[in-house]
Amino acid sequence: MKYLTPCVMMTVLTGCQSVSSTPSQKIIGVWESEIGGFPITHEYGESTVSIPGHEAVNYEIQDDVLTLDTVGASERIISFPSEN
């Protein structure tokens, strides 16, 4: 029993750690936003983002900074607040 408890705790903690995902994994999908009062739909893939009717643009995420691969590359801070 003395050795079983630490093993169980390590398994639980490892399981929790593997469930959390990185910003680059969380951003993949379809997102809606608003620019100047107009709704816009963005679709993020693993390395590109697109807006319907426009060419896809490459992007990169380092920690919580999203950088678009465009002329005058723009950076955005991204966050995913919990739903608690």
N, C-alpha and C positions, 0 to 999 in steps of 0.2 A: 504494500500500500504506500510505503514511503517513496517509492520510485514511480509508482503509477500516477500519482497526482501531477508531478511535473510533466510527464509525458502527455497526459490529457490536456493540460493547459497549453502546451506547445502546439498540439494539434488544433485546438480551438483558435488560438491566436494566428496560426498560419492560415487557417480557413478564412478568418476575418480579413486578413491582409490580402489574400488572393481574390476576394470578392470586390474590393475597392478597385476602381478603374482610374486611369489617367485622363486628363483633359482631352488628349488626342483620341481616346476611345469614346469618351462621352459626347463629343461634338458631332460624331457621324450621324447623319440623318437629315430630316427636313425641319427647318426652323423658320418661324415667322417673326418679322420685326417691322418697324415703322421708321421711315425717313421722311422728314418734312410733312408728316401727316398722311403719307401714302404707305399702305401695307406692302411689304416685300417678302417673298418667300426665297429662302436660301437653301440649297441642298449641299451638304458637306459629305464628301467621300473621304477616303483615307488620306488623300493628298491634294484634292482639288475642291473648290467651292464654286457653285454656279447659281446664277439667277436665271429663271426661265427667259428665253429669247436672247441670251448673251453667252459668249464663249466662257468656258470654265477657266478659273485662275488657280494656279498652284499656291499652296500655303504650307507653312511649317509651324509647329508648336514646340516651344521650348519652355518648360515649366508652365507658367500661366500666361505666356505671351504668344499671341497668334500674329505671324508676319505674312502678309500677302506678297506674292512674288509679282509685283507690278512696278512700273516706272515710279520712282520715288517711294519704294516699298513702305507700306503703312503697317504700323503695329497696333494691336489691340490687346488689352488685358481681358482675359476671359475668366469667368468663375461660374460655378454650378452650385448655388445655394441648396442646402438640403430642404426637404419638404416637411420638416418637423413642425 
